[in-house]
Amino acid sequence: MLFADTFAMPASSSCGVRSYASSSFLASLGLDENHRTSFVGGLSESEPETSPSARARIRLSGRPMAVRTILHYPDARLRQPGKKVGSLTPELRQLIDDMAETMYAAPGVGLAATQIGEPWQIFVVDCAAEGEPSDLRVFVDPELVSTEGVVIFDEGCLSFPSAREEIERAAKVRVKAQDREGSPFELEAEGLLAVAIQHEYDHLHGILMIDRLGPLKKRLLHRKMLKRADAGAAASG
Ligand code: NI
């Protein structure tokens, strides 16, 4: 799977982020501009008309899933690290299902539990490109075993609506975690999936994409988000 530079949000969505891969990078993957994908928290620019419901058709359980509210920076709850899960309970499986539903509805390619105010070490990602089958992956108590190389992605985040920033990440990661059934697994990822894993892993430790920016960009994004929060507060009375 692939690389994208941005987690993007279609104009019609209220939150999300985008990342787009550079043309040369895409070319190196044998892809073209039409195959840009976006990163966690985002959608690719090539798929602005994606119907969230199309990919949200997966039903992980017989129970209804719920779309939860995604917290936006600078909400202090985004800074609260997730607790280790250990053994999954039916309630936490329901939380995982809600997270997947919320991610698809946003739409985004990744979501951490801490982004919906649930301080658990759980995140979900689905980096499947438009037209490909869903590739929902659930990470419970994830640990980064190793990282390799460097890549710069234009990332977005559902907690930083409409923001896009170039962020340096490891090009390849090896991660171990439990899946939704509590089965341990180890996975080596590169490209968009590797970036998404690192971005979501950061969320579980209270680390946000703004923390990975230099001083100037950090200030600008902080200001932009405060302005947005003020505008939202004013609009809602
Ligand atoms: Ni994020």
Residues whose N, C-alpha, C, O or C-beta is under 5 A from the ligand:
A	BS01	NI	G41 G156 C157 L158 S159
